[in-house]
Amino acid sequence: QVQLVESGGGLVQPGGSLRLSCAASGIVFRRYGMDWYRQAPGKRREMVASITNGGTINYADSVKGRFTISRDNTKNTVYLQMNSLKLEDTAVYYCHGQRPPFGDDYWGQGTQVIVSS
């Protein structure tokens, strides 16, 4: 059974930081591209950051310079370090994994991030 389990969400003040983690099981993690998506209330789900199985990284323009995605294949975990958080970063953050180029894909259950003063 494949599981992607996110953790690390919470309530933080503007300018603060959070580190999200996504632990994967049931897949050969190193073969998968991993992404973080987010969905704010009333908005479409959007890609925040991605890291391929080869380590190529991309970010949404809205988070460049503030968020950092990384992965540890020895721990089957992908991370999202979020710094300088803004009110508009408030959303449910989802972990997504897909075997390239268009293979099986999986989603986590999401973790809530609330940025509020």
N, C-alpha and C positions, 0 to 999 in steps of 0.2 A: 504494500500500500504506500503510495506516494504522499508525503506530507511536506508542506512548506509552512513553518511556524514562525510568525513574526513576533518580535518583542521590542521593548524599549520606548514605546510611545508614552505620551503623558501630557501634562500641562506645563507650559513654559512661558516665561515673559518674553516680549519682543527683545531681540538681541541675544537671547540665550541659545543654548545648544542642546541637542539630543543625539543619541546614537541608536539607530535602529539595527536590529539583527534579524536575519532570516535563516533558520536552520532547516536544512533539507534532509529528507530520508527517503529511501525507496528508489532513488535514482543514482546513476553514475554522475555525481555532481560535476566533476571536472569536464564532462562532455557538454554541459549545458551553458547557454547564455543566460544570464540572470539580469533582471530589471527590477526597478522600483517604479511603481505607479502611485498616483494619488487621485482621490476623488473628493472634492469639496461639495458641500450641500448644494444641490441644484445645478451642479456642473458635471460635465463629462469626465470620465476617467482619463488622465493624461500621464504620459511617460515622463518620469522625473530624471532617471539615470539608468544607464545600461552598461554592462560589462560582458564582453564575449568570453567564450571559453579560452580564447587566446589572449585575453587581457585588454582588448581594445575598449575604450571607454567613451561614452557620449553623455551629454547632459542637455536637459532643456535649458533654453536661454534664461529662463526665470530663476534658475538655481546656480548657474555657472559662477564659480568663485566663492560660493557659500557651502555647497554640498560636495561630499566626496564619497564615491562608491568604491568598495574594495571587496575582495573575496579571499577566503582562506580555504583552499581545496582540501587541506588536511583535516579541517573541521566541518566541511560541507556547509559552510556558512557564507552568506553575503551580508555586507554591512552598508549602512548609509549614515555617514557622519554629517549632521546638519548644524551649521553654525550661522550666526547672525540671522536668526529666525525672524520672520516677519508675520504680521497678522494674516496675510494672504497665504501663508504656508499651512494654515489650519486645514486639515483634511484627514481622511482615512488613507493610510499608506499601505499598499499591497506589494507583496513580493511575487514575482512571476519568473518562471523558468521555462525555457524552450530549448529543445535540442535542435541545433541548426541542421539544414537551412530552414525547414518548415515542419519539424517533427512534433512529437508530443509536447504539449505545454501544460503547465500547472500553475495554480494560483494559491496563495495563502489566504488566510481568513481576514487579514487586515489588522492594523493597529492604529488607534486614534492618536493624532497629534493636534493639540490645541495650543495656539499661540495667543495669549491674552494678557493684558495688564490688569 
